[in-house]
Amino acid sequence: MKAYTSGLIIKENTIITKERRLPIKGQVISNLGDEVNYDTIIAQGEIKGHLATFRFASELNINPQDIDKYLLPKIGDNIKQGDIIGKSASFFGLFKSSVKSPYTGVLEYINRKTGTIGIRLASTEIKLNAYIKGKIQKIIPEEGAIIETKGTFIQGIFGIGGEKFGKLLVVNPDTNNTIDNIPNITENTILVYEKGLNLDILKDCEKKGVLGIITGSISDKVLRDYINKELGVAITGDEKVPLTIILTEGFGNIPMSETTFNMLKSIDSSYVSINGATQIRAGVIRPEIIMSKDNKNLSDKYEDATLKIGSKVRIMSEPYLCQYGYISDIFDKPIMLETGNLANCVEINLNNNKVIVPRTNIELIIE
């Protein structure tokens, strides 16, 4: 019998693939087999600017059907904000008036019935970087590419903030957490805190130009105060804050697991990619930390999320929240819980204390 549950990946020396896509159709400028770096631009596109309308005839006080007599630019001409785009004269030329463009853009249309004109504002250029250091394994025409790399891949429980890449710096747990006591901080640093973050530390990190923070846990109030809004229940990652923050264990005062902390210490001072985007509901998205490196002795691909006797799991519900253990039994039939509900359950060995937990309340740790 196979049982499946959501998997939390914490692996080193593994193969990692990332699909990179533009939000619109564009141009892929990388080639199959190219070696790319974190900031290599692999595709680019352009989002057309807003079409702004302007009541030209009304502003110049002319009949709409006469617009061609007074409008100075032609279709396709570039216009700058403040340029005089129309002139008129009345009463034998004694009274003259003019109208200036309120926008910068290109004249796209003229409506001779209403006397309005349309000015297309500047387009927005989009550049898609590789995000990870690796090799182009597949080109997605007009959209992007699939990149493969080899190295360390760690998923967290929750995060905020988008993609960043910088130098990892593990903070000594015995060091006072104030920024002034942490050496070697630069503007592209990503800090690792075992635990103990507060709002003052987050603000100090901002001032120092820190790009991101990876920590075991944090108070949900501190995180809400930092982003200045309620935490999203659907998807995160687009918060307008300087720091990307990744929690490896959850909310509260839970220290980072020894496995995760030791793995991060093993790549201290390495260049890493991080992304705090999290989706808790269907189509789960995990915050991630990726460190690319050259290593030929690698596992193949990620293991699937199959529960079996001996699998390491984390319990995601009280009274054993965020405790790690190993599957000692997988029950074939649903079990009646204390709540009176039937659920598919597993037996977990927590330091020689065996407990029964619903499968939906555990997370498989893939190491």
N, C-alpha and C positions, 0 to 999 in steps of 0.2 A: 504494500500500500504506500502511496506517496501523498504527502501533505505539503501544501504550499503556503508560504507566508511572505510578507514583505521582507526584503533583505537589506541590511545595512552593510555596505562594502567597506572593509578596512584592509587593504592589501598593499604589499610592496612587491616590487619585481613582477609586475603584471602588464598585460597589454591593454591600452586604453584607446578607445575610439571616440571622437567627437564629431557630430554633424554640425556644420556651420552653414547657415542659410541667411540670405538677405531677406528683409521683410517684404520686398517687392522684387519683380524681375529686374535683372541688371546685367552686369558683365563680370564674368569670372576671369581674373587676370593671372591666376596661378595655373600651373600645368601638372598633369599626372606625374607623380614621382618627385615633385619638388620638395626639398627640405625647407621647412618654414620655422620661423621663430615666433615668440609670443605676439609681437607687434607687427608681424608681416601682414600686409594688406593682401587678402586673397580674392576679394570681390568688391565691386563698387556699383552703386546705383544712384538714381536721382529721383526725388519725389517732387512732382510739379508743385510750384507755388500756388497760393490761393488766387483765384480770379476776383479782383476787386472791381466793383462797378462805381461809376462816377457820373452824376447828372450834369453833363457838360452844358447842354442847351439851357437848362434851368439856371445854372450858375452864370452863364454869359447873357441870359435874358434874350434868347433868340428862338425862332421857330425850329422844332426838331428836324423838319425836312431840309432846313438850310445848313445843317451841321457841317457839310463838306466845305462850305465857303469859309468857315471860320476856324476849323480844326487844323492846327499846323502839322502835327506828326501824321504819318501814314501807318497803315497796318504793318506790323513787324518792326516798327522803329522802337529804339530804346528810349525810355523816358526816365528822368531823375525827379525825385520829389523836389518841388519848388520851381521846376522848369515852367516857363510860359508855354501853354499848349493851345491857347486860343486868344484871338483878338477881334474886337468889333468896334465899329464907329457909327454914330448916329447924328442926326440933325446936321447934315452936310459936313460931317467929320469933326464937328466941334466937340462932341463928347465921345471919348474913347474909353474902352474898358478891356480888361484882359483877365484870364483865369490861369491859375497855376495848378500843376498836377499835385494831388495830395499823396501820391505813391511813386515808388521807384519800381520800374518793371518794363514790360514790353506791351505795346498797344496790340490787343488781340482781336477786338471786334468793335464795330460801330453800329448802333441801332438807330436808324433814321426815322423810326416811328415814335420812339420815346425820347430820343436825344441823349441817350446814355452811351458811355463807352466802357469797354472792359480792359483792364490793365492786369496782365499776368505778373504776379510778384515773383521774386527770385526763387529758384528751385533750391531744395535742400539736398546737399550731397551726402550720401551714405557710404561709409567705408567699413568693410567687415574685416576684422583682423583674425588671425589664426587662433588666438587665445591660448593655445598650448604649443610647445615646441615639438615638432614631429615631422611626419612625411605625408604628403597628399596621396591617399589611397584610392580616391574616387572623385571625379568631377561631377557636380550636379549642374547641368547646363543652365545658364542664366540665373543661378541662385547661389551656388557656393560649392562646398566640397566636404568630403569626409577625411579627417586627419587621424592618423594613428601615431601613438607614441608609446614608450615603454617607461615604466617608473612606478611611483607610489600614488595610490588613489584612496582617498578617505572621504566618506560621506558623513555629514552631521545630521542632527535631528531637526534643527530649525535655524533659519538665517534671515538676514535682511541685507539689502544692497546688492548691486550687480557685479559684473565681471571685473576683476582686478588681477594684475600680476606684478609681483615684487619679490624682494628678498625676505626670506623667513628668518625671524629672530625669536628664539624660545627664551622666555623670561624665567630666570631661576626662581623656583617656588619659595626659596628662603629669602629672596630679595624683597624689600619693601616695594609695594606695587606702584609707588609714585613714579612718574615718567623720568624725573630727574635722576633717579637711582638706576636707570637702565642705560647701559652704554651702547654705542654703535647704532643709535636710531637715526635713520635717514628718511628722506621724503618718500622713498618707495618701499618702506619697511612694512611687513605683515607680522604682527606680534602674536605669540602663543602664550596665553595665560592659562595656568591649570585651573584657577578659580579666583574669586575675590574682586570682580570688577564692580565699579560704581560709576555714577554719572560723571563725577569729577575726572576720573581716569579717562573716560571716553572723550570728554571735552579737551583734556590735555593732549590726547593722541591726535585729535583734529588739528590742534595748534602746531604740533610737531610735523604735520604732513604725513602721518601714518595712513596707509591705504586700507588696512583691514586688521581685524582681531579674531583669533580663533581661541575659544575658551570652552571649558566644560559646561558651565551654566551661568545664568544671570537672572536677576529678579525681573519678572515680567513688567513690573512698575518702572524699573530703571530703563528698560528697553522702550516702553511706551513714552516715557519722558524724553528719551533721546530722539525718537522719530517724531515726537509731538503729535501723535495720533494713536488711535487704537490699533492693535496688531491685526493684520489681515487674516481672515479665516479661509480664504480661497487660495491666493497666491501672493508671495512676496517677491522682492527683488528690484522693484522700481521706486523704492523710497528715495527721496531727494536728500540724502545725507552723504557726507564725505566718506564715512567708514562702512565697509562691508564687514558684517559680524556673523560668525558661524558658531553655533552652540553644538557641541558634540554629544551632550547628555540630556539637555533640556533646561527647563526653568527651575529657579530655586538656588540652592547653594551646594550643588552636586559637583564634586571634583571630577576632572577628566579621567576617563578610564586609563589604567596603567598601560594597556596595549596601545591605545591611541597616542598617549603622551610620549611613550618611548619611541613610537614610530616617527612622531614629529621631531623629537630630539635627534633621531638618526639622520634627519635631513635638514638640521639647523644650518643656517647660512646659505641654503640652496635657493634658487629662484623657483617660485611656485605660482600657479594660477588658482584663484579662488572665485567662487560665485555663491552668493547667499540666497539665491532664488529658491523658494520652497513652495511646494503645493501639497497640501495635506490630504485632499480628497482624491477622487478618481484621477488616474494618470499621475501618480505620485512623482514629484520632483524633489530631490534632496539637495541641500547645500553641499558643496564639494571643494576638496583641496586636491590639486594635481601637481606632482613634481616629475618632470620628464628627465630621464637619464638614459645613458647607453649601457645596456646590460643584456648579454646574450642568453643568460640562464634564466629564462622567464617562463611563467605559467602560460597556458594558452589563452583562453578567454575567461570571463567571469564564470564562476560556478552558478548554476541555477538556484533558485530559492526553494530547494527541497529540504524539508525537515526529515531528519533521521536520528536514530539513537546516537547520542554523543554530540549532536549539533550544539554549538554555542548560541545562546539566545539572550536577549535582554527583555525583561518584563516591563510592560508599558502601562501598568495599572497598579493602584494601591491594593494591598499593603506592601507590595514588593517593588514599587516603582523604581525603575532604572537599576535594578539589581541584575547581575549576570549569573547565568547558570548553564547547565548542560541537560539536554533532553535525556531522560531515563526511561520514558515510555510514551508511546503514542496510542491513544485509545481509538478502537475501531468504531465504537458507538458513542453517541452523545451522552454526556453525564449531567445529572441534575445538580445545579449549583445551589448555594445557600440562598440565593435570591429567588429560587423556584423556577429558574429558566434552564432549559436544556441547551447545551453547547458542546461543540467538538473541542476536546481538551487534550493537553499533554501534561505529563508529569516532568517536573524540572528539579534537578538536584542543585540546591543552593547551599553550598558548604555542608554537605551531608544532611541537610534538611530538605526532605522531598515535599514539594507543593504541587497542587493541581491548578492549572491556569488555562483559560480559554485560548485557543489558537489565535483569535483576533487580538489578543492582548499581549502578544509577544512579537519580537522582531529578531529575525535570523541575522547573526553576525557572520559575515563571510570574510575570513582572514586568509 
